Structure formats: C-alpha cells, structure tokens
Amino acid sequence: MESSPLQRLQGLGQSVWLDFISRSILLNGGLPGLIEQYGLTGVTTNPKIFSDAITAGTAYSEDIGRAAGKGLSAKAIYDTLAIQDVGRAAGLLRAIYDRTEGGDGYVSLEVSPGLACDTEGTIREARFLWARVAQPNVLIKIPATDPGLPAIRQMTAEGVNVNATLLFSLDRYRTVAEAYLAGLEARVAAGHPIDRIHSVASFFVSRIDVLVDPLLKTAAGGGGPGAALAREALGKVALACARLTYQAWKEIFGGDRFRDLARRGARPQRLLWASTSTKDPSLSDLTYIEPLIGPGTVTTMPMSTLAAYQDHGNPAVRVEEGLAQAGRIVRLLPEAGIDLARIAARLEEDGVRQFQEPFDRLLSRLERRRLALSATASR
C-alpha cells in the first residue's frame, strides 16, 4: 500500500507531531488512530490548548468535581487534569519511543505562562511536572525568554527533557542551543549520563509574517529605497528566518563542541516548527509546512493542517532552498524599516500573553467550580 503524504515526511527525516490534545482523543481511540493512519510520532500542548479542551463540553467535569472535592486549588486542579492527559498521551506514544530508542514519541507539558519571567519559579515547576508525570517520553516546555534560558540549562543538567518554546529569531535560537549544550556539559562534569536526554527548540513561524507583513505592505506602498525590497520580502520573512535558523542548527550540531558530547551519547536538540497554520486566507494552507521539510526537524500541525497535508501535501526536502534570497531579505530588512530584533521581542511578549490570558480565564472558571462545590458540601 502506498504511504500517505504525512507518512512520507518521516522518510525524509521530519517527524510529525499533533499540536492538540483533548480528553476525547485520548479515551476514544482518536490518538491511536492518528498514529496509525497519519504516522504521528508526538504531541505538543500548551496552556491555551488545555484551556480550550477543558472548557469544551463535559469530558473533564467528573475529574474537576473529584479534585475540587478534595479541596485542591484551581491551579492544582489544572495540574491534575493536564498531568493526567499528558500521562495518557505518553503511554500511547511509548511504543514509538521504545522502537526509536528515545528518538521520538514525545508529548510536551508546559510550565505555567506566568512564570515566563521567573527563573526560579520555572525551575521549581519544571521539576514538579517532571516528577509527577514520571515518564521518559515527556518534554517539559519552558519559554525561551531571557529568564527562561537559565532554567533550560539547569533542567538539561538535571536530566530533564526540555522543549524550549516561543522562539522567534535566529539570535534567540542560538542562545537556546547554547543553554542546551551548557546543560549537557554540566551534566557530564557531574559524572551523569547524557545519552537519554532529548530536547527540541520550538521556532514559531507564521506569527512572524502576521506582524511583519503589514509593515512591509506600508513600506512597499511608500516608495523610497526600501519599497522594492518590501515587495520582494512580503510573505517570505518567516520562512527566511526559519531557513537561516536551520543552517545555524546544522553548524552548531555539526561542530566540534557537540561532537565531543555526541561521543558520550548526546542527541542533537531538534528544531521544531511551531505556529505552522496559515493565518492569511489568501495563502496556501501549507505555506509553513512544505518549505520547511528537512531532516532532523519536527513539524507540528493542528488538526486542520494535518488533514490538509494528508489531502494534498507534496513531501520533498525544501528547507535549504532559496538560502541566498533568505539571507538577502533578512540582511536588508532594515532598509524597509523592519527591525527583526524588536519584532521578535514583541512576538515573545505577545506569545506569553496569548497563553496567559486563556490560562487565567480557565483558573477563574475552575475556582468558581471549586467554590460552588465547597458551598454545596457545607450545607
């Protein structure tokens, strides 16, 4: 039987992870079916995904009531629900993890978004989540903010699998790779093994164009020396940044420093393409999937993008195409009035907020449920 487009991506060295989780797909055979049909080898989650899942329908009602009845806080109730789901997903993916000897089959669980600027708080919660899930094919997701970088290094040094998330620039990617390497080196210096540690660096793609393209349209219509470049760069900045980041990945993990660690069993920190759904309806629904196919990478897809790729995907290695244009666009963007460092800083700030707001709403809802149950029990 001919393999599907999604299954063929695996043969090109790119893993496909589902950017979604819910109680229904874990308990009703949905995730095993996707693994078998689409060749999925992982799952990513974040606070917004959990918020959407928990507040949709009644699938979590019984567990919420049970946890609230024990007097747990709203945050503890959330942790309980998320850890249950991630644990179930890890169990369903465990066969892939075992078959690939730890190379794939992972599910991510993110620390609370309110900790994005709190190094010590992130470290404490990462340790807590890692210990509670207690499965080797889990990645603890840590935002790659300035305060998050020391936490990424520390958790790696402690042997925790880390998904460094919310990357929007090549410069930030380099600091994340440095944190991973430094963590491995610290672990070696302490006499601990490094051969079972896995990490990914989640580079968010489409959100870059969402912010940059309106600026480019303004520059393109304004005339001047940057207008031609703005027209050339329109819709291409995110892919240019991602392709240049892939080149940095090859350089870092093909270099002497990592080679020394690899001799001790270290694995490269894979690049993970996040935010791959197309936000501009005038563009192809595979705009941020097809051009970034390449070995050593992970692509994450929400259900809609997954179905689209299964329907009309055309797998081929393309991540290193157009490198000259990518370099030129990024190098000359200042002429069009685009400061990528400022763009990345704003995207990082927006990204944290986009997770924090639904998370806060969820906690408020859980708190109301907790108080209502407590009032009923006291009557």
Secondary structure, 3 states (H helix, E strand, C coil): CCCCHHHHHHHCCEEEEECCCCHHHHHCCHHHHHHHHHCCCEECCCHHHHHHHHHCCCCCHHHHHHHHHCCCCHHHHHHHHHHHHHHHHHHHHHHHHHHCCCCCCEEEEECCHHHCCCHHHHHHHHHHHHHHHCCCCEEEEEECCCCHHHHHHHHHHCCCCEEEEEECCHHHHHHHHHHHHHHHHHHHHCCCCCCCCCEEEEEECHHHHHHHHHHHHHHHHCCCCCHHHHHHHCCCHHHHHHHHHHHHHHHHHCCHHHHHHHCCCCCCCEEEEECCCCCCCCCCCCCCCHHHCCCCEEEEECHHHHHHHHHHCCCCCCCCCCHHHHHHHHHHHHHHCCCHHHHHHHHHHHHHHHHHHHHHHHHHHHHHHHHHHHHHHCC
